[in-house]
Amino acid sequence: MNDAQPVFMANGRPGIRGVCAVCGTGLFKIGATPAHEGMTPPEPAPKTAASGGKKAAKSAKSAKTAKKTTKAAKTATAKPARGAKGSGRLVIVESPAKARTVGRFLGSGYDVRASVGHVRDLLRSRLSVDVENDFEPTYRVLNDKRDVVKGLKSAVAQANEVYLATDPDREGEAIAWHLVEAADIPEEKTRRVVFHEITQGAIHEAFAHSRDIDMDLVDAQQARRILDRLVGYQISPLLWDRVQSRLSAGRVQSVALRLIVEREREILAFVPIEYWSIDAALAQQTSRGQTPRPSFLARLVRVSGEPADLKNREDTDGILRELEGAEYGVTNVKRGERKRRPYPPFTTSTLQQDASQRLGMPAARTMRIAQDLYEGIDIGHGEPVGLITYMRTDSVNVSSEAQAEARAMIVETYGPEYAPATPNFYRTRAKNAQEAHEAIRPTSVRRLPKALKDKLSRDQLRVYELIWQRFVASQMTAAIYDTMTIEVEAGAAGAPTKPYLFRASGSRIRFPGFLVVYSGGASGPAENAAAGDNGNNVGQAEPAKAAASDGGGANEREELAEQEVLPDVSVGEIVDLLQLLPEQHFTQPPPRFTEASLVKALEEYGIGRPSTYAAIISTITDRDYVNRVERKLAPTELGFTVNDLLVKYFDNIFNVGFTATMEEHLDSIANGKEEMVPVLRAFYDFFEPQLRTADATMEKVMLEPEKTGEACPECGGDLIIKNGRFGKFVGCANYPTCKFTKPLLIKVGVACPKDQGDLIERRTRKGRTFYGCANYPECDFVSWQRPIPMPCPHCGGLLTMASKSSAECVDCHKRTPLATEKDAAGEVKGP
């Protein structure tokens, strides 16, 4: 460096300014040198809100208000929303749909505009976080939002009051603060309004109780963003250098990947253990006027007072020989009553779980549809209407007004016996849930799903109906069952004691209660516990195992068990043996995660927030770390490799306990109990040594390319599957000598019904999967549902998956039930 001059930056840090000795380009180097000795650094600039200073930010904002307001008045104005010309009251929301709905309720006198999401973010080209200066972030207006911000500045200059009506969560609070910074909104004009549903009453209530921006919430969101940037932007380059380009590591996404990989290794290492069961088909000796004789099935549960532990065929055959000639007598009949309480209304997590289990809908699509329902849809009045409350929530609270409306509708529609004497209240189970929020519910239960059938798209109607049913059911009475348990002892006739004890259980519905509206649910067992259920439900005996699985099977088994009605037998009655039914079993490995069970696990561990679940799943699938195999999440070879490297070098960062602890710190920042900068400093002091070690010692990993089995038509080399900027494609292994490429076609093994070409999996621009002909555009056949390799039994046409257990023909539209079976890993397989 030539002409080196010691200088100080505006923040007081020393540096050297000079020119390159080779080309004359200006250079600047940060750091103190001997030449700085004796020099007096300038006073550092006041701390801004961007670095966590709240009061300093406000004074700085006031100081520059006049200058920037004058400048903003000269910019071009955007077209205002309905009836707001000259009103002096500006309202800013995130989306145009929300703007239309809010504008209709506010009426004339308000100029309602949309920011179209975030307007500012950290620079993508670099870390944008100054780790040596209190982690000060560097924000910039996004390129595609410059015109939006320009229009907002002009509107702000003409407004007397500016209401920031962004979403009622931390991210919404941060968006509001970024709008203040980007659009130069003076402090004295700024008001923050929050509403959890877009209805006239909620909006007018929110505007009547406006407040200042909550910088604690903003700092919590900033801290999350900075933490994610520190991890992602410093570990991802290691993966690019050691594995392959376009990979990423994330503070939360990598923990989710670790859960999936560790579950897969449990499955691979699992050794099945054989065991047997014996059921006895028993019948009463007299028909009691019934034909055929009343019979029931009982299972062997104890042998000589000990649990029946049948480990192999030899043990089982020995017991069968004794049971063949035994006498069977009823020794105990227990009748009782059981109540099955309704489930709480939906949270973000449980909505995603049930939509996955009941509708087969990915979490990301569920949230997109819920966003539309929340922001407003035109249902025939010429104006959009918000149909549900805010869809990013971890609370099960419900407003008293909504409860009262639901109870009134229940009494009118189903009868007074279906409304409990006092309203149902539920306890939130999620860690650090934001209790001020509400659960997801319809904005009005009077808006019945059947009335919206012609107003909503198919998926919108399905999601709305699910939310409506769940909420209404949550305010209804419990279902009541009559239960019965029969115990039968078997042994030699006339013997004082009999060594074999059989047991049969059954129940019947006496009063359906909430089941008239909503039965089952992916998240049912755990939530019944949250509601205070006695835990006696069939399928709830192993809550930990149920929580680890996808959660839907327990309720399906419960529904089946509740249909079994046992005959009216009495103690001392001798029953006849019709048949012994021995069955071989093998213990099953834990199931792979589904989207539903992964979301449930993340919530139970306290990892992430309601707004992040769908993004986490989308990231690990888009990066090719995880594949969806029959709706299960299975790690790829790349996923195994990336996870193993991250766990080896960052085990203390990418683990459940540490990540959950960081969420607690973020909650403490939001509650004003901790400051942002000390939390970030403590994290970075812990993280940086591990980063240095990984940078110095992490080994390179060479992945074998996946071959297609085809030869390159240009050079004869192997064609392999590659990852590019826009996803996977097929290219020649001899690149760059040969640059042949072609699209990757994922065949589904079914011929197109129009021209017999291959049907392939495709994706829309928004990422939704559909199926079309490989000969497009010559053939335009498409299907949203996955085709299956069997003809329609009614007309021979193409069948597509309609649900987990049925298919629908594209020609005659008739439904066909599908048999299912379990594979060796215990996964349910389709046709």
MOGIUR-V121223 format. One record per residue. N is the residue number from 0. RES is the residue in one small letter. PSI is psi in whole degrees, -180 to 180 (* if undefined). Layout:
# MOGIUR-V121223
n = {N;N}
res = {RES;RES}
psi = {PSI;PSI}
This chain:
# MOGIUR-V121223
n = {0;1;2;3;4;5;6;7;8;9;10;11;12;13;14;15;16;17;18;19;20;21;22;23;24;25;26;27;28;29;30;31;32;33;34;35;36;37;38;39;40;41;42;43;44;45;46;47;48;49;50;51;52;53;54;55;56;57;58;59;60;61;62;63;64;65;66;67;68;69;70;71;72;73;74;75;76;77;78;79;80;81;82;83;84;85;86;87;88;89;90;91;92;93;94;95;96;97;98;99;100;101;102;103;104;105;106;107;108;109;110;111;112;113;114;115;116;117;118;119;120;121;122;123;124;125;126;127;128;129;130;131;132;133;134;135;136;137;138;139;140;141;142;143;144;145;146;147;148;149;150;151;152;153;154;155;156;157;158;159;160;161;162;163;164;165;166;167;168;169;170;171;172;173;174;175;176;177;178;179;180;181;182;183;184;185;186;187;188;189;190;191;192;193;194;195;196;197;198;199;200;201;202;203;204;205;206;207;208;209;210;211;212;213;214;215;216;217;218;219;220;221;222;223;224;225;226;227;228;229;230;231;232;233;234;235;236;237;238;239;240;241;242;243;244;245;246;247;248;249;250;251;252;253;254;255;256;257;258;259;260;261;262;263;264;265;266;267;268;269;270;271;272;273;274;275;276;277;278;279;280;281;282;283;284;285;286;287;288;289;290;291;292;293;294;295;296;297;298;299;300;301;302;303;304;305;306;307;308;309;310;311;312;313;314;315;316;317;318;319;320;321;322;323;324;325;326;327;328;329;330;331;332;333;334;335;336;337;338;339;340;341;342;343;344;345;346;347;348;349;350;351;352;353;354;355;356;357;358;359;360;361;362;363;364;365;366;367;368;369;370;371;372;373;374;375;376;377;378;379;380;381;382;383;384;385;386;387;388;389;390;391;392;393;394;395;396;397;398;399;400;401;402;403;404;405;406;407;408;409;410;411;412;413;414;415;416;417;418;419;420;421;422;423;424;425;426;427;428;429;430;431;432;433;434;435;436;437;438;439;440;441;442;443;444;445;446;447;448;449;450;451;452;453;454;455;456;457;458;459;460;461;462;463;464;465;466;467;468;469;470;471;472;473;474;475;476;477;478;479;480;481;482;483;484;485;486;487;488;489;490;491;492;493;494;495;496;497;498;499;500;501;502;503;504;505;506;507;508;509;510;511;512;513;514;515;516;517;518;519;520;521;522;523;524;525;526;527;528;529;530;531;532;533;534;535;536;537;538;539;540;541;542;543;544;545;546;547;548;549;550;551;552;553;554;555;556;557;558;559;560;561;562;563;564;565;566;567;568;569;570;571;572;573;574;575;576;577;578;579;580;581;582;583;584;585;586;587;588;589;590;591;592;593;594;595;596;597;598;599;600;601;602;603;604;605;606;607;608;609;610;611;612;613;614;615;616;617;618;619;620;621;622;623;624;625;626;627;628;629;630;631;632;633;634;635;636;637;638;639;640;641;642;643;644;645;646;647;648;649;650;651;652;653;654;655;656;657;658;659;660;661;662;663;664;665;666;667;668;669;670;671;672;673;674;675;676;677;678;679;680;681;682;683;684;685;686;687;688;689;690;691;692;693;694;695;696;697;698;699;700;701;702;703;704;705;706;707;708;709;710;711;712;713;714;715;716;717;718;719;720;721;722;723;724;725;726;727;728;729;730;731;732;733;734;735;736;737;738;739;740;741;742;743;744;745;746;747;748;749;750;751;752;753;754;755;756;757;758;759;760;761;762;763;764;765;766;767;768;769;770;771;772;773;774;775;776;777;778;779;780;781;782;783;784;785;786;787;788;789;790;791;792;793;794;795;796;797;798;799;800;801;802;803;804;805;806;807;808;809;810;811;812;813;814;815;816;817;818;819;820;821;822;823;824;825;826;827;828;829;830}
res = {m;n;d;a;q;p;v;f;m;a;n;g;r;p;g;i;r;g;v;c;a;v;c;g;t;g;l;f;k;i;g;a;t;p;a;h;e;g;m;t;p;p;e;p;a;p;k;t;a;a;s;g;g;k;k;a;a;k;s;a;k;s;a;k;t;a;k;k;t;t;k;a;a;k;t;a;t;a;k;p;a;r;g;a;k;g;s;g;r;l;v;i;v;e;s;p;a;k;a;r;t;v;g;r;f;l;g;s;g;y;d;v;r;a;s;v;g;h;v;r;d;l;l;r;s;r;l;s;v;d;v;e;n;d;f;e;p;t;y;r;v;l;n;d;k;r;d;v;v;k;g;l;k;s;a;v;a;q;a;n;e;v;y;l;a;t;d;p;d;r;e;g;e;a;i;a;w;h;l;v;e;a;a;d;i;p;e;e;k;t;r;r;v;v;f;h;e;i;t;q;g;a;i;h;e;a;f;a;h;s;r;d;i;d;m;d;l;v;d;a;q;q;a;r;r;i;l;d;r;l;v;g;y;q;i;s;p;l;l;w;d;r;v;q;s;r;l;s;a;g;r;v;q;s;v;a;l;r;l;i;v;e;r;e;r;e;i;l;a;f;v;p;i;e;y;w;s;i;d;a;a;l;a;q;q;t;s;r;g;q;t;p;r;p;s;f;l;a;r;l;v;r;v;s;g;e;p;a;d;l;k;n;r;e;d;t;d;g;i;l;r;e;l;e;g;a;e;y;g;v;t;n;v;k;r;g;e;r;k;r;r;p;y;p;p;f;t;t;s;t;l;q;q;d;a;s;q;r;l;g;m;p;a;a;r;t;m;r;i;a;q;d;l;y;e;g;i;d;i;g;h;g;e;p;v;g;l;i;t;y;m;r;t;d;s;v;n;v;s;s;e;a;q;a;e;a;r;a;m;i;v;e;t;y;g;p;e;y;a;p;a;t;p;n;f;y;r;t;r;a;k;n;a;q;e;a;h;e;a;i;r;p;t;s;v;r;r;l;p;k;a;l;k;d;k;l;s;r;d;q;l;r;v;y;e;l;i;w;q;r;f;v;a;s;q;m;t;a;a;i;y;d;t;m;t;i;e;v;e;a;g;a;a;g;a;p;t;k;p;y;l;f;r;a;s;g;s;r;i;r;f;p;g;f;l;v;v;y;s;g;g;a;s;g;p;a;e;n;a;a;a;g;d;n;g;n;n;v;g;q;a;e;p;a;k;a;a;a;s;d;g;g;g;a;n;e;r;e;e;l;a;e;q;e;v;l;p;d;v;s;v;g;e;i;v;d;l;l;q;l;l;p;e;q;h;f;t;q;p;p;p;r;f;t;e;a;s;l;v;k;a;l;e;e;y;g;i;g;r;p;s;t;y;a;a;i;i;s;t;i;t;d;r;d;y;v;n;r;v;e;r;k;l;a;p;t;e;l;g;f;t;v;n;d;l;l;v;k;y;f;d;n;i;f;n;v;g;f;t;a;t;m;e;e;h;l;d;s;i;a;n;g;k;e;e;m;v;p;v;l;r;a;f;y;d;f;f;e;p;q;l;r;t;a;d;a;t;m;e;k;v;m;l;e;p;e;k;t;g;e;a;c;p;e;c;g;g;d;l;i;i;k;n;g;r;f;g;k;f;v;g;c;a;n;y;p;t;c;k;f;t;k;p;l;l;i;k;v;g;v;a;c;p;k;d;q;g;d;l;i;e;r;r;t;r;k;g;r;t;f;y;g;c;a;n;y;p;e;c;d;f;v;s;w;q;r;p;i;p;m;p;c;p;h;c;g;g;l;l;t;m;a;s;k;s;s;a;e;c;v;d;c;h;k;r;t;p;l;a;t;e;k;d;a;a;g;e;v;k;g;p}
psi = {128;158;41;129;128;132;171;142;173;-30;6;-2;140;158;175;130;135;-161;154;135;-16;-51;-7;6;142;139;153;129;127;138;152;147;167;-28;-18;-13;132;-12;147;117;152;161;134;149;152;146;131;167;-23;-25;14;-6;120;-52;-40;-38;-39;-42;-39;-39;-42;-37;-32;9;-51;-46;-46;-30;-41;-43;-42;-31;-21;-10;162;145;147;162;124;164;-174;136;27;4;124;14;-32;1;113;134;130;125;-178;-43;153;-38;-44;-37;-42;-43;-47;-41;-36;-40;-34;-33;-160;154;-6;134;107;122;161;135;-12;54;-149;143;-19;152;172;149;134;-22;-13;178;-40;20;121;98;-18;-3;62;32;39;124;153;112;154;153;131;145;-43;3;6;-42;-37;-47;-38;-44;-38;-38;-43;-42;-37;-40;-29;-7;147;-29;140;117;123;107;45;174;153;52;-176;-40;-41;-39;-41;-40;-42;-44;-41;-35;-41;-45;-44;-38;8;52;120;147;-41;-17;-20;130;143;130;143;130;147;-4;148;78;162;-45;-45;-39;-44;-35;-42;-42;-23;-15;52;162;-180;163;134;100;-19;-44;-40;-45;-37;-40;-39;-43;-43;-45;-41;-42;-46;-38;-42;-41;-53;-45;-11;-22;-35;-43;-30;-40;-38;-42;-36;-23;-77;167;166;28;165;151;147;149;-36;-40;-35;-27;-41;-43;-40;-42;-43;-43;-45;-35;-41;-38;-32;-41;-45;-33;-6;134;113;143;131;141;163;155;156;121;146;124;115;150;148;150;-28;147;-22;41;3;142;124;-177;142;131;166;165;128;148;140;122;-25;146;116;41;-9;153;140;107;90;107;-21;176;-36;-47;-42;-45;-37;-42;-37;-39;-38;-34;-24;-43;17;163;139;121;141;124;-16;135;119;120;142;-171;141;138;135;110;153;163;153;161;166;144;177;-46;-50;-30;-46;-39;-49;-36;-36;-46;-43;-32;-9;33;127;155;-41;-42;-39;-44;-34;-43;-43;-36;-44;-43;-35;-45;-27;136;140;113;26;1;5;-4;148;149;131;121;-25;164;177;134;3;95;151;18;149;14;151;139;151;-33;-43;-39;-46;-42;-41;-44;-40;-43;-39;-44;-43;-39;-42;-19;155;-25;-13;-4;124;158;-38;151;148;133;148;153;128;131;-21;143;134;39;148;92;-19;-19;168;162;169;125;165;149;-22;122;-14;-15;87;146;-40;-26;-17;7;-39;0;-23;158;168;-48;-37;-42;-40;-43;-43;-43;-40;-45;-43;-48;-44;-43;-47;-45;-34;-21;13;174;163;154;143;131;141;124;155;134;130;130;133;129;143;141;-170;139;134;-9;142;-32;149;131;-19;127;124;150;139;138;145;168;161;151;122;-40;122;-28;-132;-16;-16;-18;-44;118;144;-167;138;-30;21;-57;-48;-36;-28;-38;-39;-32;-1;21;152;-2;12;0;140;139;1;10;-23;74;-35;-42;-38;-38;-32;-24;-169;-3;-13;-30;-34;-43;-32;-43;-38;-44;-40;-44;-33;-7;-8;122;126;151;162;94;168;156;136;-10;136;131;155;143;121;-43;144;134;84;146;133;139;164;138;147;145;165;145;157;156;142;174;-41;-49;-28;-44;-42;-42;-44;-42;-43;-35;-12;34;130;-174;165;-35;-11;-16;-50;-39;-37;-49;-42;-39;-48;-24;-40;-32;0;24;-26;139;151;116;107;48;11;153;113;128;143;175;-40;-40;-43;-46;-50;-45;-44;-38;-44;-40;-36;-42;-17;40;-35;-12;-49;62;160;-46;-46;-42;-41;-38;-40;-36;-38;-39;-40;-38;-38;-37;-45;-32;0;13;-23;158;151;-49;-46;-36;-44;-39;-43;-41;-46;-35;-31;-35;-40;-43;-37;-36;-43;-42;-45;-40;-34;-28;-11;130;160;141;122;120;134;128;146;116;147;-13;4;157;147;128;-13;-39;-6;0;176;138;132;161;127;160;126;-174;-32;23;-165;148;170;130;169;139;-16;14;139;1;-45;128;26;134;159;161;151;120;120;102;145;2;22;140;147;133;-14;-49;10;15;174;135;134;159;133;172;143;174;-27;3;3;136;136;177;131;174;141;-16;14;138;-2;-37;130;20;132;155;135;-25;146;125;149;149;59;142;158;129;-13;-42;-3;6;-175;131;141;152;124;-31;-175;-24;11;157;158;137;137;-16;-60;-9;21;146;145;124;147;132;145;156;163;140;-174;-24;5;8;142;128;145;-160;*}
